[in-house]
Every structure is written in structure tokens, then in C-alpha cells.
Amino acid sequence: MTVQENYMRVKQNIEEACKRSGRSIEDVTVVAVTKTVGIEKTREVLASGLEHLGENRNEGFLPKYEVIGADAVWHFIGSLQTRKVKDIINQIHYLHSLDRISLAQEIQKRAEHCISCFVQVKTSNEETKQGLEPNELLPFIQELASFDRIHVVGLMTMAPHTSDEEEIRTCFQMLKKLQQDVQALDMPHAPCRELSMGMSNDYAIAVEEGATYIRLGTILVG
């Protein structure tokens, strides 16, 4: 199937999930994860009507940025090493993996404009998952108040790769509750209105639980 056909099917699933949860499909942004494909397939993604692209490594992102540039809205969705911040921070629109003060300090040092950031939270017990522990979140975001190059637009998480839908749903519900806690503090540097959660295997559940950005790779680009 083409990217266009895959996207039409995904949009239908999102719309159905929105109906089940009383939401509008306009509230959900699809980030097409192009990290495993080349420039031509990435162009096909853009031609299908998707403009938000997600990359997780400098080595994959930079060659595509050189060719595509401002034709896309760029999301860096992978763990970002502090030493590599300088290479990409002024080319991206969103960072989905802010999880430590040393990274915030390097962004503050290198960014020429304010970066929209999602703070990554660990909502499962999987040892391989990265992010802040839930009880670390509020102090961390409060500490970011002095960083004028960082705008905390929301939170991000990755649910465990499992067939247990309730376990997945619990992770997303936890992130939603944490987002509401941050939003209630009404901090100018951290409006925290967005939720980046849900991937190819669990995006419908994520939408039902309030996701505003879903990160889809395999189901769109193969």
C-alpha cells in the first residue's frame, strides 16, 4: 500500500477513536516517523498531506533537512545526546525527549530561538524506557523557569510493547493526569497543553486517552 492509502486508513481509525472519546480529529496531529526511510519515501509522506516529520538521530535527520528544509515541521523524537544539541537544535520545531537539566542547559546555550519541548516521562516499569520518574516531573519543570529558550508545550511517554491494552491505557492515563497537574500550576514557561503519546501499535488507545500528537512510523511508511 502507498503512504497515501496507509494515511487514509489511519485517519479513519483516529476519527473512530475520537468519536468513542468525544474528541475532534482536529485535536490530533500525526507525526510521521521517517527515521527508517530515505528522502524519496519522505517526499511521498509530504505529498500524502502529512507535514509533521519525526526523526530520532542526527545522522538521519540532517541529510533530509538539507533537501526538504522548511517544507516540513520537524520533530526530534529520540534521545538527544548533549554533545549533539548544537548540530540540530536550530533546525527543529519540536523536541519530544527533554529529560535532564544538562540537556536543558545545552539547549539554552545553543538555541537561537525558543524551542517547543515535550518533557519525557517514564510511565511504565520497563527498564529500557527512558524519561523522568513521575515524582521528579514537577520539580524538573519548575527548575526550567529560568531557561528562556525552552517552552514546555507538553509531556511525552512510550507505553510498553504489549498486547495488554489495560497496561497501555494505564500508562497514557498517568501521563494525562501529570499533564493536568502541570497545567494547573499556570506557569508561563510551561503551558503543558499537549500529550505526545501513541505509536503504530497503540495510537487508537492513546487518542482515546487524550493524545494530541501521535508518532507513527511502520503503519504509515512500512
N, C-alpha and C positions, 0 to 999 in steps of 0.2 A: 504493500500500500504506500501511497505517496504521503508526504508530510501533511499536505492539504487534507487528504482523506482522514488521516490519523487525528488531525486537529478538529475536524468536524465531529468525529466520534467523541473526542474528549470534551468538546463544548457541550454536547448533548448530555454527557454524564454529569458535568458541572451544573448544568441547568436543572437536572433532576435532583441533585443533591441540594441545590439552593431551594427548590420547591419544598423538599422534605423538611428544611430547617427554617423556612420563612425568610429567606435572603434573596437578594437580587444578584444575578450573574454579573452585573456591572461592578459589584464589590470585590470580584475575584480577578486577580491578574495572573496570567500564566507566564512563568519564566521558562523559556525553552532552554534546556541544558544541552549545550552544544559541545561539551568538553571532549566527546569521543569522536566527533566528526570533523571533516575538513571544511575549507572555505566554501566549496561549491554546495555542499549539503546545507551549510549555514545560510547561504544565499536563498536556498529553497525554503528554509524556515521563514525568512523575512518575506519572501514572496507569498507565503501562505497567509500572511496577515499578522504574524507574531512579531513584535518589535523588541520584546524584552529577552535578552540572551544571558545565559548563565555559564560562567567558566570557573574552573577551580584551580588552575595552575597558570603561572605567568607564561610558561613556555607555550601553552595552548592559546592563551588569550591575546598576547601581543601581536603575533602574525595576523590574526583575524582583525584586530583593531586597526592595524596598518592599512588593511584593504577596505574594511567596512566602515570604520570610524563612527561618525555621527549618524549613520543610518540606523543605528540600534541604540537601545537603552541597555547599558552594560551592568551586569550584576556579578560580583565576585563572591562565589558561594562556598569556596573551600577554605580550609585553614590557611591563614596568611602568615608566613614567617616574617618576623620583624625586619630582617635584613632585606626582604624583597618588597617592602612597602613602597620604597622610592620609585620602583620600576612601573607600578601600575596605579597608584592611588589617584593621580590626576586624570586618568583616563576612564575611571569607573564612575557610575552614578550611585550604586548601592553596594555596601559590604554586608554580607549576611553572617559574619563569623567573628564579631568583636567579642573577645572573651578574657582579656587580661589588660592590665594597666600599661604594661610595657608596649603592647601593640597600640594602645590609645596614644601614648607619648610619641611614638614614631609617626603616627598619622598626623598628630598635631604639628610635628616638626616639618613634615614633608608636604602636606596638603596645601594647595593654593586656593582651595575653596572649601566650603563646608560639605562634609561627606555624610550622606544618609546611611545610618548604620542600624543593623539589627544585632542585638546582643544575643549571643548563643547560650542557650540553657540546656543542661542535661536533665531530661525528664524521665529517663529510663535507667535501669540498673546495668545496662550493657557496658562492660569495661572499655570497649572500643569507641564508645561515643564520647565526644568532646563537649566542652561548654562549662559554664558556671553551675555549681550546685544551686538549687532554688533558694536556699537560705543566704547565699552570697550575692544574690541579684540586686536587692535594693541598695545595700551599701556601695556596691560597684557603680551603679547608675548615679547615685548621689555624688560619688567622687568625680564623675565625669563632668560635673557642672563647670569646672574651670577650664575645660577643653573647648575652645570656641570653634574648632574645626570639625567637631563631632556632633551630629544631630541624631539622637536615638529615636528613630521612627517606629521601632517595634522590637519584637522578640522572635528568635528562630529556634527551632528544635528539629531533631530527627528521631522519629519513633523507631522502635526495634523492628527488624525484618522478621515478622512472624505472621502466622495465619490467625492468631488470636486477636480478633477485632476489638475485644474489650480492653486488652492491654494497650493496643494502639490508641484507642479512644481516650483512655485514662491519661496518656502522655499529652495528648492535644488539649484535653480539658485542663490539665495542670498548667500548661502554658497560657491558656486563655485567662485563667484566674490570676496568674502572675502579671499578665499584661494589664488587667483591670486594676490590680494593686498599684502598679507604677503609674498608670494613667490618672488614678485618683489623687496622686500627690501633686498633679498640675505643675510639673517642672518645665520651665520654658525650653530647656535643652533636651528634654525627653518627653515629647507628647505621647509617644508609645501607642499609637493607634493601630498599628499593623501587626499581623501574625504571619510569619513565613514558616509554613509547615505543610507537609504533604508532598509525596513523590509519586512515581508511577504506580506503585503498588498500593498506596493508601490515600490518594488525593481526595477521593469522594468522602471518606470519613473526615479528613481534615477540613473540607469545605463545610460539612455538617456541623463541625465544632468551631467554626469561625475563622478559618484561614482566609487571609486576604491576598497572599502571594503563595502560589504552589509551584514547585520546582520539578519540571517534567522532562526527562531525558528519553529513556528507552521507548516509552509509549508513543512518543512523537517522532523521534529520528531513527529508532531502531538500534 
